[in-house]
Amino acid sequence: MNKIIFVSVLFLFQINVFAQQFSVKGKIINQNKTPLEFATATLLKADKTLYQQASTDNLGNFILNAKEGNYQLIIEQFGTEFSNKTILIDQNIDLGYLEVKEQIQLDGVTIKSRKKLVEQKVDRLVFNVENSVTTTGGTALDALKSTPTVRVQNETISIVGKGEVLVMIDDRLNKMTQEDLAAFLKSIPADNIKSIEVITTPPAKYEAEGNSGLINIKLKTAKANSWNANFGASYVQRSHASRNLNGLFLYNYNKLSLQAFINTGKDQFRTTSENRIYYPNELWKQNITTKSKTDLLSIGFGADYKLTEKWTSGVKYLGSFNDRNATNNPLTTRYSTSGEINSYILSDVNSQNKPQMNSLNWNNVFELSKEGQNITADLDYFNYQKDDSRVFSGNEMDDQKENIPGTYFAAINSNINRLKNYSAKIDVSLPYSWANISFGGKGFYTNTKNNLAVFDNETGTPTLNIDYSNVFTYKEYNEALYFSANKKLNQKWETQLGLRAEATQTEGYSENLNQTNKNNYIKLFPTAYVTYNANDNNSYSLNYSRRIRRPDFDYLNPFVIRTSPFYYSEGNPFLKPSIIDNFEFSYIKNQKWVNKVYFSQVSDFGQELAIIDPETNITKSTPINYADTYQIGFSTYYNFNKYSWWNSFMGFNANYQNVKSRTNLIASVDGYNGYIYSNNDFTVNQSKSIFLGLNYGLQLPGRYQVFNISTLNILDVSVKFLALKKSLSITLTAEDLLNAQKPLISYYSNGIKNTMRNYNDSRAFRIALSYKFGNQNVKSKERNFGNEEERNRAN
């Protein structure tokens, strides 16, 4: 009997042994110790067939179950392979924390990986600029032109189908006019940019400012235990020649990390425009040719030091100092209804603009635990100043171009603009097994002062015009609190909810008018995300966010600035912020094909418009809240990278817009527009030392807001050569090869038709040289992937 029992127990034990499975688990985090979602852990059998696969949850955890034996364990994300090794499973294995970065150390082996050119994440698209051919040797503005879903036209930055957005540098908002922002971005070399994030539905952590999202430019930092430097030079030939020199230094060893860059150059442009106003009794045709020259200088410095195992502190400075001079001679021809010339208006204009920016940040990160719990605190100071001067004069002339007596006009405008901003914020991240919690707050204070002096100069002796001269001061306070929670309900469903509350107090004072305007309001900005992962290849998400677009500081200034007897610009101190509600449903297949249906509603939409008086033929340019707008659209884009020698990103966007006007000055309108684009990188030879970039965009004729826009073509082609053991890169770029960025834009103001055709000297040839050198001091064994040569292109 005892033998029978013993044999039975032994038999059951053997069955249990042969059927027993062991677990393999781990936690994947990035270089900031933040858990990495959507990474994939895969077990392959000895014959390389798939055995089991699992994705990390919102805390970066994964777990696999397998019988005893030898397997190949692969860890990857979105096609980027971080680890591939053979493991023996004969017991439960806990791999612990696996840190993912450009160089990661796993079990004593340093493994390098190459990021994809484009990555699609839950709430943003990431364009890895350092992997792009086309952007080499260019500026940050050039990099944005090559970023999928981003459109730059006439130096105005927008998301395709979404409208204008605000731009951040390393998660810090830089609020300035589009013209000044473009000048600032031109002073940042593209070689200093790591990636560009296009965030269409920002979570509650980010400021609520921004029409349809945010664009975040991430600057490069040094890899662990290394230093490297890069020197670059470029020459650009448009109508006039431009040039640029830049240098970058990165250092990261032990507890200290340093970054520094300098960029200097000269930009020259020759721009042209033709504007027409169809008055009831006359056609006014204005032709302007402008020659501008800008001296560019930007510098940056950053230092981070790990004071303790749990406390890292760092400072970062960014400065931009530009000097722009421009001259033009606007000629207005007045035609009768029969087409005969009635008269002319000829002006001579010289302007100077000197925007300067200083930005200083002090950042502290406190690690609370190895699970990624941390506190981040930031103090920021932003100083912006701009000195403008404009000297103009002119005459009305008869049809024989003889001066008409008593019509001479001349004036000198001088505007000194000073802006200071102080801000402090704190962010707390608490990832738990049951949810990922984050909360924090921010407060800032902005003080601006504008001093406009207008001098009449008809006699040749400048005389102060006290009716138009003015001093305007503006103060703005903002306090914000936010809370966000992310919960992965199971392997398929994930949700995230957030709420941000912002209180704003403003006060504007005009000395000339002795007028004070105050505002005090509190707004709530909810965000919500629901994601359904049907399987590893198909996911669906529904997102909602509320945003706000506060008026530009210049728009609130009630100054009246005249440039001729028939044209002047005027600010609007009563301008209100616009509130934007965004809905977005997306379907993503294989992390390559992204489809979105979106809807947005803008209340109190504000914009600068040219308001025409048909009685006096005087045009006033002023910002007003003139409409509520509605937009529904569809976008799709696909990342084709089947072949190692060709990476393509192509997409299409179409939408319908309805503008419901709230003023008699602008009529309600609606219409459609569409945009097609394709960005391509090619590896030409087997040694991977010659690369070709080709970007194309086609704007279909349609309506955007109140404007009808004709067809627009964009074609940029670039070739990159690597030499001197691939330390030297030479890039040749032809921009706007078709010379077709001259769309005709038309709209109606006060019932009068206006048309504009502007050409911003976009066709250009650029040659850029970049030389890199440095030292790696990695003590562990290195193993390179097969795409090592391609990754060298990105550095």
C-alpha positions in Angstrom: 0.0 0.0 0.0 2.8 2.4 0.9 4.5 1.6 -2.4 1.3 2.4 -4.3 1.0 5.8 -2.5 4.7 6.5 -3.1 4.4 5.7 -6.8 1.3 7.8 -7.1 2.9 10.8 -5.4 6.0 10.5 -7.6 3.8 10.3 -10.7 1.8 13.4 -9.8 5.1 15.2 -9.0 6.5 14.3 -12.4 3.4 15.6 -14.1 3.6 18.8 -12.1 7.3 19.2 -13.0 6.8 18.7 -16.7 3.8 21.0 -16.7 5.3 23.7 -14.5 5.8 27.1 -16.0 8.1 29.9 -14.9 7.7 33.6 -15.1 10.0 36.3 -16.6 9.2 39.8 -15.5 10.8 43.2 -15.6 10.1 46.9 -15.5 11.2 49.2 -18.4 12.0 52.8 -17.7 13.6 55.6 -19.8 16.6 57.7 -19.0 14.4 60.0 -16.8 13.4 57.0 -14.7 9.9 57.3 -16.1 8.0 54.0 -16.8 7.9 53.3 -20.6 4.5 52.2 -21.9 3.8 50.2 -25.1 7.2 48.5 -25.1 7.1 44.9 -26.1 8.8 41.8 -24.6 8.9 38.8 -26.9 10.0 35.2 -26.3 11.2 33.2 -29.3 11.7 29.5 -29.4 15.1 28.0 -30.4 13.7 27.7 -34.0 13.0 31.5 -33.9 9.2 31.0 -33.9 7.1 33.1 -31.6 6.4 31.6 -28.2 4.8 34.5 -26.2 4.6 38.3 -26.3 3.5 41.0 -23.8 3.4 44.8 -23.7 4.3 46.9 -20.8 1.6 48.6 -18.8 1.5 52.3 -17.7 4.0 51.5 -15.0 6.4 49.9 -17.5 5.8 46.3 -16.1 5.7 43.2 -18.2 5.4 39.5 -17.4 5.9 36.4 -19.6 5.2 32.7 -18.7 7.2 29.8 -20.2 8.2 26.3 -19.7 11.8 25.4 -18.9 14.1 25.8 -21.8 16.3 28.2 -23.8 14.6 31.2 -25.4 15.5 34.4 -27.2 14.2 37.5 -25.3 13.6 40.6 -27.4 12.7 44.0 -25.9 11.5 46.7 -28.4 9.2 49.6 -28.9 7.6 50.9 -32.1 10.1 48.9 -34.2 13.2 50.0 -32.2 15.0 47.0 -30.7 16.7 47.6 -27.4 17.7 44.1 -26.4 18.0 40.7 -28.1 19.6 37.9 -26.2 19.4 34.2 -25.3 18.2 33.3 -21.8 17.8 30.0 -19.9 14.4 29.7 -18.1 14.6 27.1 -15.3 13.2 29.3 -12.5 11.2 32.5 -12.0 13.3 35.4 -13.3 13.0 39.0 -12.2 15.1 41.2 -14.6 14.4 44.3 -12.4 14.7 47.7 -13.9 15.6 47.9 -17.6 16.6 51.4 -18.5 16.0 52.4 -22.1 17.9 55.3 -23.7 20.2 55.8 -26.7 22.9 53.8 -24.9 21.5 51.3 -22.4 23.3 48.9 -20.2 21.6 45.6 -19.6 23.3 42.7 -17.9 26.8 44.2 -18.5 26.2 44.7 -22.2 25.8 48.2 -23.6 23.3 48.1 -26.4 22.8 50.9 -29.0 19.6 51.6 -30.8 18.4 53.9 -33.5 15.2 55.8 -33.1 12.7 55.9 -35.9 12.4 59.0 -38.0 8.8 59.4 -36.8 7.2 57.9 -33.7 3.4 58.0 -33.0 2.6 58.1 -29.3 -0.7 58.4 -27.4 -1.0 62.2 -27.4 1.8 63.3 -29.8 3.8 62.7 -32.9 7.6 62.7 -32.4 9.9 63.7 -35.3 13.5 62.7 -34.6 15.3 65.6 -36.3 18.7 64.1 -35.7 17.7 61.2 -38.0 16.6 63.4 -40.9 18.6 64.2 -44.0 16.7 67.3 -45.2 17.1 69.4 -42.0 20.9 69.1 -41.8 22.6 72.5 -41.9 19.3 74.3 -41.6 17.6 76.2 -38.7 14.8 75.3 -36.3 12.4 76.9 -38.8 13.7 74.6 -41.6 13.3 71.6 -39.3 9.6 72.5 -38.7 9.1 72.7 -42.4 10.2 69.1 -42.6 8.1 67.9 -39.6 5.2 65.7 -40.6 1.8 67.3 -40.0 3.4 70.7 -39.4 3.1 73.5 -42.0 5.1 76.7 -42.3 3.8 79.2 -44.7 5.0 82.9 -44.8 6.8 82.0 -41.5 3.5 81.2 -39.8 3.6 77.9 -38.0 0.5 75.7 -37.9 -0.6 72.0 -37.6 -2.1 70.8 -40.9 -5.8 71.3 -40.7 -5.6 72.7 -37.1 -4.4 76.3 -37.4 -1.7 78.2 -35.6 0.0 76.8 -32.6 2.4 77.9 -29.9 6.0 76.7 -29.8 7.9 75.5 -26.7 11.6 75.0 -26.3 12.4 72.1 -23.9 8.8 72.3 -22.5 9.0 76.0 -21.9 6.6 78.3 -23.7 8.0 81.2 -25.7 5.1 83.6 -26.3 6.0 86.2 -29.0 4.6 87.4 -32.3 4.9 85.1 -35.3 7.4 87.4 -36.9 9.6 87.5 -33.8 9.2 83.8 -33.2 10.3 83.1 -36.8 13.4 85.3 -36.3 14.2 83.4 -33.1 13.8 80.0 -34.6 16.1 81.0 -37.4 18.8 81.6 -34.8 18.7 78.0 -33.6 20.6 75.5 -35.7 18.8 72.3 -36.6 21.9 70.3 -35.7 21.2 71.3 -32.1 17.7 69.8 -32.1 17.1 66.2 -31.0 13.4 66.0 -31.8 10.2 67.9 -32.4 7.0 66.9 -30.7 3.6 67.7 -32.3 1.1 67.6 -29.4 -2.5 67.9 -30.8 -4.2 67.2 -27.5 -1.9 68.3 -24.6 -2.5 66.7 -21.2 -3.5 68.7 -18.2 0.2 69.1 -17.2 0.8 71.5 -20.0 -0.4 75.1 -20.0 -3.8 75.6 -21.6 -2.5 78.2 -24.0 -2.5 77.3 -27.7 -5.2 77.1 -30.3 -5.0 73.5 -31.4 -2.1 72.1 -29.5 1.6 72.7 -28.9 4.9 72.1 -30.7 7.8 71.2 -28.4 11.3 71.5 -29.7 13.7 69.3 -27.7 17.4 70.3 -27.8 20.2 67.8 -27.7 21.9 66.6 -24.5 25.0 64.5 -24.1 25.0 60.7 -23.9 26.2 59.1 -20.7 30.0 59.1 -20.1 30.8 61.1 -23.2 31.6 64.4 -24.6 31.2 65.6 -28.2 31.3 68.8 -30.2 30.0 69.9 -33.6 31.0 72.8 -35.8 28.9 73.8 -38.7 28.7 76.3 -41.5 26.1 77.0 -44.2 25.7 79.2 -47.3 22.3 80.0 -48.7 21.6 81.6 -52.0 18.2 83.2 -52.6 17.8 86.5 -54.3 20.6 87.5 -52.0 23.2 85.5 -50.1 22.9 84.4 -46.5 25.4 82.6 -44.3 25.6 80.9 -40.9 28.2 79.6 -38.4 27.4 77.4 -35.4 29.1 75.4 -32.7 27.7 72.8 -30.2 29.4 71.2 -27.2 27.9 68.4 -25.0 29.5 66.8 -22.0 28.1 64.2 -19.6 30.3 62.3 -17.1 29.5 61.0 -13.6 27.3 63.6 -11.9 27.8 66.6 -14.3 26.2 67.3 -17.6 27.0 70.4 -19.7 25.5 71.8 -22.9 26.6 74.9 -24.8 26.0 76.3 -28.3 26.5 79.5 -30.3 25.0 80.5 -33.7 25.7 83.6 -35.7 24.9 84.5 -39.3 23.3 86.9 -41.7 20.0 86.4 -43.5 19.0 88.4 -46.6 15.7 88.3 -48.4 14.0 89.9 -51.3 10.2 89.5 -50.9 7.4 90.7 -53.2 3.7 91.2 -52.8 0.8 92.3 -54.9 -2.4 93.4 -53.1 -5.6 94.5 -54.7 -8.7 96.2 -53.3 -11.8 96.3 -55.4 -13.6 99.5 -54.3 -17.0 100.2 -55.8 -15.6 103.0 -58.1 -11.9 102.1 -58.2 -9.4 99.2 -58.2 -6.3 99.8 -56.0 -3.3 97.7 -56.9 -0.3 97.8 -54.6 3.1 96.3 -55.4 5.8 96.1 -52.7 9.3 94.8 -53.1 11.2 94.5 -49.8 14.8 93.9 -49.2 15.7 92.9 -45.7 18.9 92.0 -43.9 19.1 90.4 -40.4 22.1 89.8 -38.3 21.5 86.7 -36.2 23.1 85.7 -32.9 22.0 83.1 -30.4 23.8 81.5 -27.5 22.8 78.8 -25.0 24.2 77.2 -22.0 23.1 74.5 -19.6 24.5 72.6 -16.7 23.0 69.7 -14.6 24.5 68.3 -11.5 23.4 65.3 -9.4 23.8 66.6 -5.9 22.7 63.4 -4.3 21.3 60.1 -5.4 17.8 61.6 -5.3 18.3 65.2 -6.2 19.5 66.7 -9.6 19.7 70.4 -10.1 20.4 72.3 -13.3 20.3 75.7 -14.9 19.7 76.6 -18.6 20.2 79.9 -20.4 19.0 80.8 -23.9 19.6 84.1 -25.6 18.8 85.5 -29.0 19.9 88.9 -30.3 18.9 90.0 -33.8 19.1 93.2 -35.8 16.9 93.5 -38.8 16.8 96.3 -41.4 14.4 96.5 -44.3 13.6 98.9 -47.1 10.8 99.0 -49.6 8.9 101.3 -51.9 5.2 100.6 -52.0 3.6 101.7 -55.2 -0.2 101.9 -55.4 -1.9 102.3 -58.7 -5.5 103.5 -58.8 -7.6 102.3 -61.8 -11.0 103.5 -62.9 -13.8 101.0 -63.6 -12.9 101.2 -67.3 -9.3 100.1 -66.5 -7.6 103.5 -67.0 -5.0 104.8 -64.5 -6.4 107.6 -62.3 -3.4 108.2 -60.1 -0.5 106.7 -58.0 0.7 106.7 -54.4 4.4 106.1 -54.0 6.1 105.7 -50.6 9.6 105.2 -49.4 10.0 103.1 -46.2 13.0 102.2 -44.1 12.5 100.2 -40.9 14.7 98.7 -38.2 13.8 96.0 -35.7 16.0 94.8 -32.9 14.4 92.0 -30.9 16.4 90.5 -28.0 15.5 87.7 -25.7 17.0 86.2 -22.5 15.6 83.1 -20.9 16.8 81.6 -17.7 15.6 78.4 -16.0 16.5 76.7 -12.8 15.3 73.1 -12.6 15.3 70.6 -9.7 14.3 66.9 -9.8 13.7 65.0 -6.6 13.5 61.2 -7.0 11.1 59.8 -4.4 11.5 56.1 -5.3 12.9 53.7 -7.9 9.4 53.3 -9.3 9.5 56.7 -11.0 7.9 58.8 -8.3 9.4 62.2 -8.4 8.9 66.0 -7.8 10.1 68.5 -10.4 10.4 72.2 -9.5 11.2 75.0 -12.0 11.9 78.8 -11.6 11.9 80.7 -14.9 12.8 84.3 -15.9 12.1 85.6 -19.4 13.1 89.0 -20.7 12.2 90.3 -24.1 12.8 93.7 -25.6 12.3 95.1 -29.1 13.3 98.5 -30.4 11.5 99.4 -33.6 11.9 102.4 -35.8 10.2 103.3 -39.1 10.9 106.2 -41.3 8.5 106.8 -44.3 7.5 109.4 -46.7 5.6 109.6 -50.0 3.4 111.5 -52.4 0.2 111.1 -54.4 0.8 111.5 -58.1 -1.4 112.0 -61.1 -1.7 109.6 -64.1 1.6 111.1 -65.5 3.4 110.4 -62.2 3.7 114.1 -61.4 3.4 114.9 -57.7 0.0 116.3 -56.6 0.5 119.5 -54.5 -0.4 119.2 -50.8 -0.3 115.4 -50.7 3.2 114.9 -49.4 3.4 112.9 -46.2 6.3 111.9 -43.9 6.6 110.6 -40.4 9.0 108.8 -38.0 7.7 106.1 -35.7 9.7 104.8 -32.8 8.5 102.1 -30.4 10.4 100.7 -27.4 8.9 97.4 -26.1 9.9 95.8 -22.9 8.5 92.5 -21.5 9.5 90.6 -18.3 8.0 87.4 -17.2 8.6 85.5 -13.9 7.2 82.0 -13.3 7.4 79.1 -10.9 5.9 75.6 -11.2 6.0 72.3 -9.4 5.0 68.9 -10.8 4.5 65.7 -8.8 4.5 62.3 -10.5 3.3 59.3 -8.4 3.0 56.1 -10.5 1.2 53.4 -8.5 0.1 49.9 -9.4 -3.5 51.0 -9.4 -3.0 54.2 -11.3 -0.5 56.8 -12.5 -1.2 60.1 -10.7 0.3 63.5 -11.4 -0.6 66.9 -10.1 1.0 70.3 -9.7 0.7 74.1 -10.1 2.2 77.1 -11.8 2.1 80.8 -11.3 3.5 83.6 -13.5 3.6 87.4 -13.7 4.1 89.3 -16.9 4.8 93.0 -17.2 5.1 94.8 -20.5 5.7 98.4 -21.4 5.4 100.1 -24.8 6.6 103.6 -25.5 5.5 104.9 -28.9 6.8 108.2 -30.2 5.4 109.5 -33.5 7.0 112.5 -35.2 5.5 114.3 -38.2 8.2 115.1 -40.7 6.6 116.9 -43.6 8.8 120.0 -43.0 12.0 118.0 -42.6 12.1 118.9 -38.9 10.6 116.1 -36.8 7.7 117.3 -34.6 6.2 115.1 -31.9 2.6 114.2 -32.6 1.0 113.9 -29.1 -2.3 112.6 -30.6 -0.6 109.4 -31.7 2.3 109.1 -29.3 1.5 106.9 -26.3 2.8 104.9 -23.4 1.0 101.6 -22.7 1.7 99.3 -19.8 0.2 95.9 -19.3 0.3 93.4 -16.4 -0.9 89.9 -16.4 -1.1 87.4 -13.5 -1.9 83.7 -13.9 -2.3 80.9 -11.3 -2.9 77.3 -12.3 -3.5 74.0 -10.6 -3.9 70.6 -12.3 -4.6 67.0 -11.6 -4.3 64.0 -13.9 -4.8 60.3 -13.4 -3.9 57.5 -15.8 -5.4 54.0 -15.4 -4.8 50.9 -17.4 -8.0 49.0 -16.8 -6.7 45.8 -18.4 -4.5 44.7 -21.4 -6.9 46.4 -23.8 -8.4 49.4 -22.2 -6.7 52.5 -20.8 -8.0 55.8 -19.6 -6.6 59.2 -18.6 -8.5 62.1 -17.1 -7.2 65.5 -16.2 -8.4 68.9 -15.1 -6.6 72.2 -15.1 -7.9 75.4 -13.6 -6.3 78.7 -14.5 -7.1 82.1 -13.0 -6.1 85.2 -14.9 -6.0 88.9 -13.9 -5.0 91.6 -16.4 -4.6 95.3 -16.3 -3.7 97.6 -19.2 -3.2 101.3 -18.9 -2.9 103.9 -21.8 -1.3 107.2 -20.7 -2.5 109.0 -23.8 -6.1 108.0 -23.3 -5.8 107.9 -19.5 -7.7 104.6 -19.9 -7.4 101.5 -17.7 -8.8 98.1 -18.8 -9.0 95.2 -16.4 -10.0 91.5 -16.7 -10.4 88.9 -14.0 -11.5 85.4 -14.9 -11.2 81.7 -14.0 -11.4 79.0 -16.6 -11.5 75.2 -16.4 -9.7 73.0 -18.9 -10.6 69.3 -18.8 -8.8 66.6 -20.8 -9.9 63.0 -21.3 -8.3 60.1 -23.2 -9.7 56.6 -23.8 -7.6 54.0 -25.6 -8.6 50.6 -26.7 -5.8 48.2 -27.9 -7.6 45.5 -29.8 -4.3 43.7 -30.3 -0.7 44.5 -30.9 -1.5 45.9 -34.4 -4.7 47.8 -33.9 -5.6 50.5 -31.4 -8.4 53.1 -31.1 -8.5 56.3 -29.0 -10.9 59.1 -28.3 -9.5 62.3 -26.9 -10.9 65.6 -25.7 -9.2 68.8 -24.6 -10.1 72.4 -24.0 -7.6 75.1 -24.8 -7.4 78.9 -24.6 -5.7 81.4 -26.9 -5.0 84.7 -25.1 -4.4 87.8 -27.2 -0.8 88.7 -28.1 0.6 91.5 -26.0 1.0 93.7 -29.1 -2.6 93.2 -30.0 -3.8 94.7 -26.7 -1.8 97.8 -27.2 -4.2 100.6 -28.4 -1.4 102.4 -30.4 -2.3 103.9 -33.8 0.6 103.5 -36.2 0.2 105.1 -39.7 2.3 104.2 -42.7 0.4 106.3 -45.2 -2.7 108.6 -45.3 -4.6 105.5 -46.4 -3.4 102.8 -44.1 -2.9 102.5 -40.3 -2.8 99.8 -37.7 -4.5 100.0 -34.3 -4.5 97.7 -31.2 -7.5 96.6 -29.3 -7.4 96.6 -25.5 -10.9 95.0 -25.3 -9.8 91.9 -27.1 -10.9 88.7 -25.3 -9.3 85.3 -25.2 -10.6 82.5 -27.5 -11.8 79.2 -26.0 -11.2 76.1 -28.1 -12.9 72.7 -27.6 -11.1 69.8 -29.5 -12.4 66.3 -30.1 -10.3 63.6 -31.8 -10.9 60.0 -32.7 -8.0 58.0 -34.0 -7.2 54.6 -35.3 -3.6 53.4 -35.4 -2.5 50.3 -37.3 0.9 48.7 -36.7 2.2 52.0 -35.3 2.6 53.1 -38.9 -0.8 54.0 -40.3 -2.6 56.7 -38.3 -6.1 57.9 -39.1 -8.0 60.7 -37.3 -11.3 62.3 -37.4 -11.4 65.6 -35.5 -13.8 68.4 -34.6 -13.0 71.8 -33.0 -15.1 74.7 -31.9 -13.7 78.1 -31.2 -15.6 80.7 -29.3 -14.7 84.4 -29.6 -12.3 83.7 -32.4 -9.9 86.7 -32.7 -7.6 87.7 -35.5 -6.0 90.8 -37.0 -8.1 91.9 -40.0 -7.8 94.7 -42.6 -11.0 96.7 -42.3 -11.8 98.8 -45.3 -13.9 102.0 -45.3 -15.4 102.4 -48.9 -16.2 106.1 -48.2 -12.6 107.2 -47.4 -10.6 104.4 -49.0 -8.8 104.1 -45.7 -7.7 100.6 -44.4 -7.4 99.9 -40.7 -5.6 96.8 -39.6 -6.9 95.8 -36.1 -7.5 92.5 -34.1 -11.1 91.8 -33.3 -13.2 88.9 -31.9 -15.4 88.6 -34.9 -16.6 85.0 -35.1 -17.3 81.6 -33.6 -15.8 78.9 -35.8 -16.5 75.2 -36.3 -14.3 72.6 -38.1 -14.5 69.0 -38.8 -11.9 67.1 -40.7 -10.1 63.8 -41.5 -6.4 63.2 -41.6 -4.4 60.1 -42.5 -0.7 59.4 -42.7 1.4 56.3 -43.2 5.1 55.6 -42.3 6.5 53.3 -45.0 9.8 51.8 -43.9 9.7 48.3 -45.4 13.1 48.7 -47.1 16.2 49.7 -45.2 17.1 52.2 -47.9 13.8 54.1 -48.0 11.8 55.7 -45.2 8.7 57.5 -46.3 6.1 59.5 -44.4 3.0 60.5 -46.4 -0.3 61.9 -45.5 -3.5 63.7 -46.5 -5.8 66.1 -44.6 -9.2 67.4 -45.6 -11.6 69.5 -43.5 -14.8 71.6 -43.6 -14.8 75.0 -41.8 -17.8 77.2 -40.9 -17.2 80.8 -39.7 -20.2 82.3 -38.1 -19.5 86.0 -38.0 -20.6 88.3 -35.1 -19.9 91.6 -36.9 -21.2 93.3 -40.0 -17.6 93.9 -41.1 -17.1 90.2 -42.0 -19.6 87.9 -43.6 -20.3 84.4 -42.4 -18.6 81.9 -44.7 -17.8 78.2 -45.0 -15.8 75.9 -47.2 -13.4 73.0 -47.6 -9.6 72.7 -47.9 -7.1 69.8 -48.4 -3.4 69.2 -48.1 -1.2 66.3 -49.4 2.4 65.8 -48.3 5.2 63.2 -48.5 8.5 63.3 -46.7 11.2 60.8 -47.9 14.7 59.8 -46.8 16.8 57.4 -49.1 20.1 55.6 -48.4 21.8 55.7 -51.8 24.8 53.4 -51.4 25.7 50.3 -49.5 28.4 52.0 -47.5 25.7 54.3 -46.2 27.6 57.5 -46.9 25.2 59.1 -49.4 21.6 60.0 -48.6 18.8 61.7 -50.4 15.9 63.6 -48.9 12.8 64.6 -50.8 9.8 66.5 -49.3 6.7 67.5 -51.2 3.5 69.2 -50.2 0.4 70.2 -52.2 -2.2 72.7 -50.9 -5.4 72.1 -52.8 -7.5 75.2 -53.6 -10.0 75.8 -50.8 -11.1 78.0 -47.8 -9.2 78.6 -44.6 -11.1 80.7 -42.0 -12.4 83.7 -44.0 -9.7 83.3 -46.8 -9.9 81.6 -50.1 -6.5 80.1 -51.0 -5.4 78.9 -54.4 -3.1 75.9 -55.1 0.3 75.9 -53.4 3.2 73.5 -54.2 6.3 72.8 -52.0 9.2 70.7 -53.2 12.5 70.5 -51.2 15.3 68.1 -52.3 18.6 67.5 -50.4 21.6 65.3 -50.8 24.0 64.4 -47.9 27.5 63.0 -48.1 29.5 61.6 -45.2 33.3 61.7 -45.3 36.4 61.5 -43.0 35.1 58.3 -41.3 31.7 59.9 -41.3 32.7 62.7 -39.0 32.2 65.3 -41.8 28.8 65.8 -43.4 28.2 67.9 -46.5 24.5 68.6 -47.4 23.2 70.2 -50.6 19.6 71.4 -50.4 17.3 72.9 -53.0 14.3 74.6 -51.3 11.0 75.4 -53.1 12.4 73.9 -56.3 9.2 74.5 -58.2 9.2 78.2 -57.1 5.5 77.7 -56.5 4.8 79.1 -53.0 2.9 82.1 -54.4 -0.8 81.3 -53.5 -3.5 83.8 -54.3 -5.5 84.7 -51.2 -8.8 86.5 -51.3 -11.4 87.6 -48.8 -14.1 90.2 -48.3 -13.9 93.0 -45.8 -16.9 95.3 -45.2 -18.3 93.9 -48.5 -15.2 94.8 -50.5 -13.0 92.1 -52.2 -9.3 91.9 -51.3 -6.7 89.7 -52.9 -3.1 89.1 -51.9 -0.2 87.3 -53.6 3.0 87.2 -51.5 6.3 85.6 -52.4 8.7 85.3 -49.5 11.9 84.4 -51.4 11.4 80.7 -50.6 13.4 79.3 -53.5 16.9 78.8 -52.2 20.0 76.7 -52.6 21.9 75.7 -49.4 25.2 74.1 -48.8 26.0 73.1 -45.3 29.1 71.5 -43.7 29.1 69.9 -40.3 32.0 68.3 -38.5 31.7 66.3 -35.3 34.2 64.9 -32.9 34.3 63.7 -29.3 35.1 60.9 -26.9 33.2 58.0 -25.5 34.2 56.6 -22.2 32.0 53.5 -21.8 33.5 50.9 -19.6 31.1 48.1 -20.5 31.2 45.8 -23.5 29.5 47.2 -26.6 27.4 45.4 -29.1 26.2 47.2 -32.3 23.1 46.5 -34.3 23.1 46.2 -38.0 21.9 49.8 -38.5 24.9 51.3 -36.8 25.9 53.2 -39.9 22.5 54.8 -40.2 22.6 55.9 -36.6 25.8 57.7 -37.2 23.9 59.9 -39.6 21.9 61.2 -36.7 24.7 62.5 -34.5 
